Amino acid sequence: MRVLSREQAQSLDQLSMDVHGIPGETLMGNAGEKIAAHVQSVLGDIHSPKIGIVCGKGNNGGDGFAAGYSLRTRGFNITIYVLMEKSDIKGDSLIFHDKCLTNSVSIFYAKSLPELKPKYDLMIDAILGTGFFGELREKLLSWTEWLNEDHITVSADMPSGVNANTGHVAKGAVRANQTITMGSAKLGMTLEQGKTNCGEIHSVDIGFPNILQDIEGRKWSVIQDMTIRSILHPLDKATHKHAQGKVLVLAGSSGMTGAAYLTSMAALRSGAGLVISFAPESLHPIYETKITEGMTVNCADEGRGYFTIENYDTIMEHVNWCDVLAIGPGLGDHNDTVALVEKLVKNVNKPMVIDADGLRPFYGNNALFNAIEGDFIITPHAGEFSKLTGDSIEDVQNDYPGAIESFMADFTGVLLAKYSPSLVALKSKGYVNSTGNPGLATAGSGDVLTGVIASFIAQGIQIEDAAKAGMYIHGKAGDQLAKSMSQRGLIASDLLNQIGSVIADYES
């Protein structure tokens, strides 16, 4: 499902009118009809419901007038509150404002809330729409507070106070029960906290031409189940362990051997035929005990409990064997380990999934990505991504899509940014996950994700599809576990068995 940025939504409006000759009045009228039809279905059998509409400036307010006019023609009694002077209503908005007046819709030009606020069964938020960013002005807060009171609230296109690009929610933003969005959903509707404030999202056709491919900018889509079904298929009945893919894992160190276990077992649980995990020699008994279905390779460490540049030749001896190298979880921050990773990424010619401590050589050195010869995926969380971008973690979290856009300008790999929800970006494309929950914010969850993605690559799935499928399956496993054991109770090792159960649905 395609989603649009604020700028792309504005471009769609302009191209529809200026190039394809669709009058703005037609688009606004259609928007009003769709909102009215939805409101009518929501109100159901309520006898003589009371409906209030709050309209701001611009086209969002115009959609509110158009909805009011359409609801009035359907026989509903409507009251509209306009947050501006009558003389400030212009263009297509004025057309539908005047239609409301001539059809006996009550309109109040209100600088402040009514002293005695009427009780409505449903209110329509048509104050700001997709153009909003920043924080709400003080004079709007009393209106958004009213819209958040005890009634059904339907927002037109975007809840007022929610950023259509980032999902950032301003203080006092509208918390809609439902949002009717025109044409395509907006990117900020798919990202938290914007997603929560939108409630149920209904994308409606208001007559835009089929021109999404002509709109400039990153082409964002939401990953849905049908996408994964086109990627994962039943196993070949004649398959064998070598055909199922071979994964090398470089992970773990003293105190973090669990990272190697989780990555290796996740690769096996998601279908890899063979997995070899490198182990610092002093920790080798732990690896051997924990990773019973996988193989291990000793790397001399003189009792240090971590990998060093001295292990380079041992690791490279096995690279030709593998289909993919998963590198990073739990490696630690030792200088020798960082140097080892830097040398490996410059010389390994197989696909790589680089996560966690495997990203350390790239901090302040993004040019190192250009030295990688094969396909690769990086999977940073917000803190790691901020170190890659050079921006503060607050700036990244306030505008994740913007940070991604800047980073991707010089990045040739696949980025999987762990967020809420997680995002994949490559070339001119972007994907938003539709699975996952806060329970996945637990130690080791990302290690499992690394193993799943590496496994899919080893099985011959294209790297872009492996990122999408890995992210989706990982999140879906978390969703199923949250229902059975709670979000708080979920730990990373729970995901291992659940991933197999999720994948089973795609093998029938």
N, C-alpha and C positions, 0 to 999 in steps of 0.2 A: 504494500500500500504506500503510494507516494505521499510525502509530506513536504510542505513548503516553508521556507523562511519568510520573514516579514517582507523582505525586499522582493522575493519571488511572487508572493501573493499580490503585492502592489503591481508588479510587472504583468501578472496575469490579467488584472483589471484593465490596465492601460492598453495592452495588446488586443484584448477583446473589443475594446471600444474604438481605439484609433486605427487598428489594422483590419480587424474583422467586422467593423461596423455595427457592433451590437450596442444599442443605446444604454447609457448608464441607468436610465429610468427603467428599462426592461430588467436589467440585472437586479436592481433594488426591489422592484416589484416582485420578482421571482423569489428573492430572499425573504421578503415579507410573507409571501404565500407559504413557503416551506416552514418558517417559524410558526405561523398561525396553525398550519396543519398539525405540527408536532404538539403545540400547546393544546389543541383540541383533543388529541389522542391521550395526552397526559391527564387532562381534567376528567376524562371519562364521563361517569354518570353524576358528577357533582351538579346539583340543581342550581342554576343561576349563579355560576361562579363569579367571584370578583377578581379582576385582573388589573394589575398596575404595571406601567411601563415607565422606565426612567431613561430619557434620551439625552445624550451629549451632543457635542458638535460633530460635524463631518458625516461620513457615510455610515458609521455605526449608529449614530442617532437616526439617520435616514432609514436604516433597516428597522429600527424601532417604530418609526412612523408607519412604514409600509406594513409591518406586522399588525400594528393597531388598526389600520384601515382594513386589512384582510380579516382580522378577527371581528371587526364591527359588521362587515358584510355577512359574516357567518352567524350573526345574531348575538354576539357577546357584548356585555357592557364593559367599556374600557375607560381607564383614566390614565392620561399621560402627563408625566412631570418633565418639563424641559429645563435643562440647566443652563439657559442662556436667554438673552432677550429675543423676542420674536423677530426683530429686525436682523438678527445675526444668522437666521436660518436661510441657507442659500441652496441654489442648484436643485438637484434631484430630491434632496431632503425636503425642500420647500414644497415641491409638487405633492409629496405624500403627506406632509403636514397639512396642506390645504385640503386634501381629500379627506383627512380625518375631521377637519372642521366642518366641512359640508355634509358629513355623515354623522354629525352629532356626537363625536367623541369629545369627552371632557379633557381639556388641555389646560395645565397650570404652568405658567412661566415662573419657576420657583428659584429664588436665590437661597432659600433655606428650607429645611423640612417643614411640613405642616405641623402646627403645634400639637394637634391630635392626629397622630398617624393612623390612617384607616387600616383595617385588617384586610389583607388580600389572601386569596387562595393560592395565587401564583403571581410572581413578578418577573418581568423581563428586564434584564440588564443590557442596555444599549448605550452605555456611556462612552467607552473608550475603544474597544475592539483591538485590532492587531497593531495599531500604531503606537501603543503605549510602551514606554521604557522608563527606567528610573524609579522614583517613588511617587505615590499619589499626593496631589496637592491637598492641603489641610481642609479646604472647603468641600472636597469630595468625600471625605472620610465618613461624615454622618450619613451620606447617601449609600455608600457601600455597606456601612454597618446595618442600615435598614434592609438592604437587599439580602443580608446574611441572617435575618431574623427567621422566625418560625413559619415558613411557608415554602412552597416550591419556588426555586429560582432557576430561570432559564437564561443563559447568556447568549447574546448574538455574536457569533464568530469567535469571540475570545472573552473570558471573564475579565472585567475591568480590574487592572492592577497586576495582570499576569503578562510577562514578556513573551511575545510570540516567537522569539528566537531562542531564548535561553531557558525558559521555564521559571525564571526568577519570579518570586511572588513578593510584591511590595506589602508593606505593613498596611493592613486594612483591606486587602484585595478581596474581591468577590469570591465566595466559595459556592460555585454553582452546583445544582443537582444534575443539570444537563447543559451541554453546550451544543448549539447548532452552528456548525462551521461551514462556510460557503466554499463549495468546490472540493478542495483538499484540506485535510487537517494541517495544522501548523506545527512546526518542529517543537516549539515550546510546550505544546499540548502533550507531547510524548515523554517529556523530561520532568523529573520531580523538582520542585513541588508543584509545578504547573499542572501536571497530569492529575494530581489529586484535586486541585481547585476546579478543574473542568468538569468533574463528575462524569456522567455518561456522555460520550462524544458521538455526535451524529453528523457525518459529512453529507451534505445535500447538493444535488445538482441544480444550479440556478441558471444554466444555459451557457456556461463557458465553453468555447470551442476546444477541441482536442489539440492543445498546443503546448502541453507541459514540456515536451522535448525541445521546444524553442526557447525556453526560459533559461537565462544564464545562471551560473552558480552551481554549487554542489547538489547533485541529485540524491536527496535523502529519501529512504524508504524504510518502512517498518517491517521487520522480519516476521512472517506469519508461518503457520504450520505447513501450508502448501509449499512454501519455499524449501523447507527442510525435506519434505517428501520428494522433491525433485532432486535432492542431493544424496540422501541415504536410500539404499535399496537392499533387498534381500541378498544374502550371501550366495555366491556361486556354489552350487552343490558339489563341485569338484575342487573347491579351494583347499589350500593347505597353509601351514603356518608361515612359510616363506612368502607366499603370495599375499598374505594378510598384512605384510609390512613389518619393517624392522626399525625400531626406535632406539636411539642412544640417549641416555639421560646423564647430564652432568649437573648434579644437585647435591645439596646437603653439606654439613660440616658439623663440628662438635657442638652439641646443643640443638642442632637443627636437622638431625637425620630423618625426622618425620617428613620433611619436605621432599626428600628423595623417594621415600616410600609412597607418598601420596601421588607424586607425579608419575612414577613407574606403574603403580597399580591402576591409576586412572587410564593410562595408555592401554594397558591390558584389558581393563573392563570395557573400554570402548572399541575393542576389536583388533588391536595390534597383535600380530602373530608372535613376535619375538621382541623382547625388551632387554637391553643391556644397560646396567647402571654402573657408572664409575664410583668407586668408594675410596676415600683416604684409608690407607692400609691400617691405621690404628683403630678405625671405626668399622673395618670390614666385617667383623662378626655380627654387628648390628644390622648392616645391610643384608647379609646372608640370611639372618633370622627373619627379618621383616618381609623381604621381597622374595618369597619362596617360589613364585611362579616365574620370576625373571632371573636373568643371569647377572653376575657382578664381575667387575674387573678391578683388581688391586691397583692403587696408585700410591707409590712410596711417599710417605709424609713425615718420617722421622718423629712420629709421635705427636705432630702438631695438631692433627685433627681437621685439616683443611687442605684444599688443593693449592698447588703452586705452579709456577712456570716450568718447574722440573718435570711436571706430568704431561707436558705438551706432546712429546713423542709417543707416549703410551696411548693417549687419547687419539692422536692422528692415525695410529695403526688400525683403529677400528672404524674410522670415518667412511672408508670405501664400502664397508659392510652394510652401513645403515641407509635408510631412506630419508631420515630426518634426525636432527639433533635438537633436543630440548635442553636448554641451558639457563641456569640462573637460580631456581628456587633454593633458598637456604644456603647459598655459597658463602655468605658473610662478606665483610668489607675489608679483608686483609689485602694489603697492597700487592702481594704476590699472586693472590687469586684474581684480582682485577687485571693484572698484567697478563695472566694466562688467558682470561676471557678475551682481552683485546687481541692477542696474537691469534687465538682460534678464529674469531669472527673475520679476521683478515684472510684466513687461509682455508677455512672449511668451504667446500664447494657444493654442499648439500643444503636443502632447505633447513631453516632454523626457526625455532620458536624461542624468543629471548624474553625472559621474564625476570622480575625482582632484581636480585643482585647481579644478574647478567647484564643489567642496564647501566651499571656503575661506570664502565669505561666511556660511556657516551655522554655523561654529565659534563656540560661545558665543552663538548667535543662532538657535536652532531655530524661533523664532516666524516667521522668514522663510519657512519652508515653507508657512505658512498664507497667504502672499501669492500663492502660485502658483495660477493659475486653472484650468489644464488638468491632464490626467493627467501623472504623472511617475514616473520610477524613479531611485533613487540606488543607486550600486554601490560602497560603500566597502570597502576592505580593513581589517584589524584596527586599524591605526594611525589611519586616518581615522575609523573608527567610534568609537574611544575619544575622539577630539576632538569628535565630535558628541554623545556621551553625557555627556562630562565625567568619565568614569571612567578609571582608569589602564588601559593596554593589558594589563597582567597580570590585572586584574580582569575585563576583557572576555573575554580568552582562557580564563580559568578557568571562566567560566559564560556562554558565548555565548548560549544560549537565554534565560537570565535577563536579560542585557543587552538582548537584542532585545525581550523582553516589556516591560521598563520603557520603552524608547524608543518602542515602538509605541503606548503609551497616548495620546500626543498627536500622532502622525504620521499624516497622511492619504494619503500616497503609497504606492508599492511599494518595499520595501527588498530589495535583493539584497546580502547580506553575503558577501563573499569569505572563505571559511573552508575547512576541510578536513573534509567537503566544503562547498561553498557552500550558502547558505540563502536562501530567498525568504519574505518575510512581508508580509501585507496584511490589514487588517481582522482577522477572527478565524482566519485560515488561515495555515498555514506549510508550506513545501515543502523537502525535503532532496534535494540532488542525488545521483544514484547513479553519476555519471561524474566523471572527472578524476583527476589524480595529481600528485605533487610536482613533476614536470617543468614544470607550468604556472606555478610560482613563478619566473617569469623576466620581465625588463623588457619591457613592451609587451603582455604577455598580456592584461591588463585593458583595454587600448585596443582590442584585437581584439574582446573581449566587448562593449564599448560599441557598436561598429559593427554587430555581429550583432543585438543587441537593437533598435537603432534601425532597422535594415533590416526586421526583422519587423513592427515597429509601422507603418512606412511602407507595408508590403504589406497592411495592414488587419487584422493579427492583434491581438486584444485585449491590452491592456498587461500584464495578469497572465500570459496565455499566452506573450507575447513574452519575458517574464522567464524563465519556466520553460524554454521551448524554447531560448532563447539560452544559458542556463546549461548545459543538457544537451548541446546540439550542440557547444559550445565544449569541454566536458569530454571528450566522445566523440572529438573530433578529437585532443585531447591524448593520449588513451589509445591511439589507433591509431598516432600518431607515436611514442609511447614504445616500442611493440613493434618498430617498424622502425628507429629510430635511437637509442633509449635515452631515459630521462627526463632525464639530465644534458645530452644533446646537443640537446634541443628548444629552439628559439628562436621568438619570437613570429611572425616572418614565415613560418615553416613552417606555421603554422596556417591561413594564408590559402587555400592550395590544398586543404588537407585538409578544411576546412569544406565546400567544394563537394562533395568526395567523400562526406562524411557525409550531406549533404542529399540527394544523389542516391538514397539508399536509401529516402527518403520520397516520391519522385516517381514511383515505379513502381506 
